[in-house]
Amino acid sequence: MEAVGEPQQHKAPADGREPGDFDARAFRDVLGNFPTSVVAITAAGEGGRPEAMIVGSFTSVSLDPPLVSFLADRSSTTLEKILAAGQYCANALAADQEGMCRRMAARGADRFAGTGWRHSPLGNPLLDGVVGWVDCTIEEVVDLGDHHLVVGRAVHLRTESDKTPLLFFRGEYGDYFPTSTSQLHRLTDW
């Protein structure tokens, strides 16, 4: 496997928190909000321009160190911009964000038109209304077939809401409905 791109060094966030200021349980809990779901990978591109791509391959890789990854097609021009930034934010889209997802997946569209967002602690676009997010620096990029595997080190993360995630299943978007008794009790306050 051949690595591409070089991770860039970044300054500590201005909010005074130390990178990695969370424990393994918090990492596991937040990443539990990222099933095989629809995730917007965002970064601040050249001149601070917000960049985004949609992936369905975001996953946890390691608790120690806290690593995550996603796969992107080699032909992606957006991936080039994210790799140049040296960092990204993985935004787990909520079930009510299908319209945003479709806009961000379209080629040549203004992907942030009508989309509310703010800067993450690392300065990446953090989308409004998401289930959770993980702010990462790029650790490694590996060529795998017709895709790049992008491995990121989680620096900041948070669960934003108790919304259900947007899922892509059998060529369609959908919602998640818990079926276990423990989930039903939690949702109905039995």
C-alpha positions, 0 to 999 in steps of 0.5 A, spaced: 500 500 500 502 506 498 501 512 502 499 519 498 499 526 501 503 529 507 499 530 514 500 538 516 502 540 523 496 544 526 496 549 532 492 548 538 485 550 538 484 557 540 479 555 545 484 553 550 482 545 550 488 540 549 487 536 543 485 529 545 481 532 551 477 526 552 477 519 555 476 512 551 469 512 553 467 518 550 470 516 544 466 510 544 460 513 546 460 519 540 462 514 535 456 510 537 452 515 533 456 513 527 453 507 524 453 505 517 450 512 516 451 518 511 456 523 513 459 529 510 466 530 510 468 538 511 474 542 511 476 549 510 479 549 503 483 555 500 482 561 502 477 558 508 472 556 502 468 551 505 468 544 502 464 538 503 463 531 500 458 525 502 461 518 504 457 512 507 464 509 509 465 513 516 468 508 521 472 508 528 479 505 527 482 505 534 481 507 541 488 508 543 490 512 539 483 515 537 483 514 530 477 514 525 477 513 517 473 514 511 473 512 503 473 516 498 473 515 490 480 517 487 477 521 482 474 526 487 476 533 486 473 535 493 478 530 496 484 533 493 482 540 497 480 536 504 487 533 503 490 539 502 487 542 508 490 536 512 484 536 517 477 535 516 470 534 520 466 528 520 458 530 520 453 525 522 447 527 518 440 527 521 434 523 518 431 530 516 437 532 512 436 528 506 436 535 502 442 537 505 445 531 503 443 531 496 446 538 495 452 536 498 453 530 493 451 534 487 457 535 482 458 543 481 453 545 486 454 550 491 454 545 496 453 550 502 447 554 499 442 554 505 446 550 510 447 553 516 454 552 519 459 554 524 467 553 525 469 547 529 475 547 534 480 546 528 476 551 524 472 546 519 465 547 517 461 544 523 454 543 520 447 545 524 443 540 526 447 534 525 447 528 530 454 528 532 461 530 529 468 528 530 474 533 528 480 530 525 487 531 523 489 527 517 494 521 519 495 517 513 492 516 506 492 509 503 491 507 496 486 501 496 483 499 489 479 505 486 479 509 493 483 512 498 482 510 505 483 517 509 485 515 516 484 521 521 486 522 528 480 525 533 482 531 536 475 534 538 468 530 538 461 531 540 454 528 540 450 534 538 443 531 538 438 525 540 436 525 532 436 519 528 441 518 523 440 519 515 442 512 513 443 510 505 440 503 504 439 499 498 440 505 494 435 509 498 435 514 504 432 512 510 431 513 518 433 509 524 428 506 528 430 502 534 427 495 535 430 493 542 426 493 548 432 498 552 431 503 546 424 503 546 424 504 554 429 510 553 425 513 548 418 512 551 420 513 558 417 507 560 
